[in-house]
Amino acid sequence: MGDVIDLTLVSDARRYFQKLLDSRGLNYFLRKDGGRLFQIEQSKVEMIVRTAARSRPSHLPRPPQHAVDHCRKEIRRELIRRVVEAMLQTGL
C-alpha cells in the first residue's frame, strides 16, 4: 500500500517557508555556531512544519505522522538546494 502524502500540508509549508525566506533570508535557516560551513537549523524546519500543520482548518484531522515526516524532508531538500545554489553563486 502506498503512503498518503498530505499535499495541502506540503503546500502550506512551502508557502510559509517562502514568506520566511523572503523576509529573513537564507541565513536565518542556517546554524551560526555549527562546525560546518553551512548547517541547517533543524528547529527552523520544525517550526515551518508545525506552523503549516496548525494552520489547517479545525474540521480537518491532524495530518498523519508519515505525512509530517515527508513534509519535513521536502522543506529540508528545498533548503539544501538553495544553500547549494548560494554556494555556487559565491564560488565556494
Secondary structure as the mmCIF struct_conf table of DSSP 4:
data_model
#
loop_
_struct_conf.conf_type_id
_struct_conf.id
_struct_conf.beg_label_comp_id
_struct_conf.beg_label_asym_id
_struct_conf.beg_label_seq_id
_struct_conf.end_label_comp_id
_struct_conf.end_label_asym_id
_struct_conf.end_label_seq_id
HELX_LH_PP_P HELX_LH_PP_P1 GLY A 2 VAL A 4
HELX_RH_AL_P HELX_RH_AL_P1 LEU A 7 ARG A 24
HELX_RH_3T_P HELX_RH_3T_P1 LEU A 26 PHE A 29
STRN STRN1 LEU A 30 LEU A 30
BEND BEND1 LYS A 32 ASP A 33
BEND BEND2 GLY A 35 PHE A 38
STRN STRN2 ILE A 40 ILE A 40
HELX_RH_AL_P HELX_RH_AL_P2 GLN A 42 ARG A 54
TURN_TY1_P TURN_TY1_P1 SER A 55 SER A 55
BEND BEND3 ARG A 56 ARG A 56
TURN_TY1_P TURN_TY1_P2 SER A 58 HIS A 59
BEND BEND4 LEU A 60 LEU A 60
HELX_LH_PP_P HELX_LH_PP_P2 PRO A 61 PRO A 64
HELX_RH_AL_P HELX_RH_AL_P3 GLN A 65 THR A 90
TURN_TY1_P TURN_TY1_P3 GLY A 91 GLY A 91
#
